[in-house]
């Protein structure tokens, strides 16, 4: 898996987290930050799992 594809996975899940964060932003800014971190974490987890299977 190339470096660009790895960055795309992390970036894509971070953008998903950002989108969810904007929806939850009206409740609390902490939900916004948490959803962004969760998105990045999920992306890193997916990268690890796809790398480990090889």
C-alpha positions as CSV (number, residue, x, y, z in Angstrom):
1,X,0.0,0.0,0.0
2,X,1.5,3.3,-1.0
3,X,2.1,6.2,1.2
4,X,-0.5,8.4,-0.6
5,X,-3.2,5.7,-0.1
6,X,-2.5,5.6,3.6
7,X,-2.8,9.3,3.9
8,X,-6.0,9.2,1.9
9,X,-7.5,6.7,4.4
10,X,-6.6,8.9,7.4
11,X,-7.7,12.1,5.7
12,X,-11.0,10.6,4.6
13,X,-11.9,9.4,8.0
14,X,-10.8,12.7,9.5
15,X,-13.2,14.5,7.1
16,X,-16.0,12.2,8.1
17,X,-15.3,13.0,11.7
18,X,-15.2,16.7,10.8
19,X,-18.6,16.4,9.2
20,X,-20.1,14.7,12.2
21,X,-18.4,17.2,14.4
22,X,-20.2,20.1,12.6
23,X,-23.5,18.4,13.2
24,X,-22.7,18.0,16.9
25,X,-21.1,21.4,17.2
26,X,-24.5,23.0,18.2
27,X,-24.5,20.8,21.4
28,X,-20.9,21.3,22.5
29,X,-17.5,22.2,21.1
30,X,-16.1,19.2,22.8
31,X,-18.2,16.9,20.7
32,X,-16.7,18.6,17.7
33,X,-13.1,18.0,18.8
34,X,-13.9,14.4,20.0
35,X,-15.4,13.4,16.7
36,X,-12.4,14.8,14.8
37,X,-10.1,12.7,17.0
38,X,-12.3,9.6,16.6
39,X,-12.1,10.1,12.8
40,X,-8.3,10.3,12.8
41,X,-8.1,7.3,15.2
42,X,-10.4,5.1,13.0
43,X,-8.3,6.0,10.0
44,X,-5.1,5.0,11.8
45,X,-6.7,1.8,12.9
46,X,-7.8,0.9,9.4
47,X,-4.2,1.6,8.1
48,X,-2.8,-0.7,10.8
49,X,-5.2,-3.5,10.1
50,X,-4.6,-3.4,6.3
51,X,-0.9,-3.3,6.8
52,X,-0.9,-6.2,9.2
53,X,-2.8,-8.5,6.9
54,X,0.0,-8.5,4.3
